[in-house]
């Protein structure tokens, strides 16, 4: 389930590249978001 932080992250940090499938791009994006969230929690 996408929360507001995830949506904001998508909008502000990422420009979707051309030539990639949406599913693959979403998977990569979600992994990046998880890592960013974990770093934020550790701080």
Secondary structure, 3 states (H helix, E strand, C coil): CCCHHHHHHHHHHCCCCCCCCHHHHHHHHHHHHHHHHHHHHHC
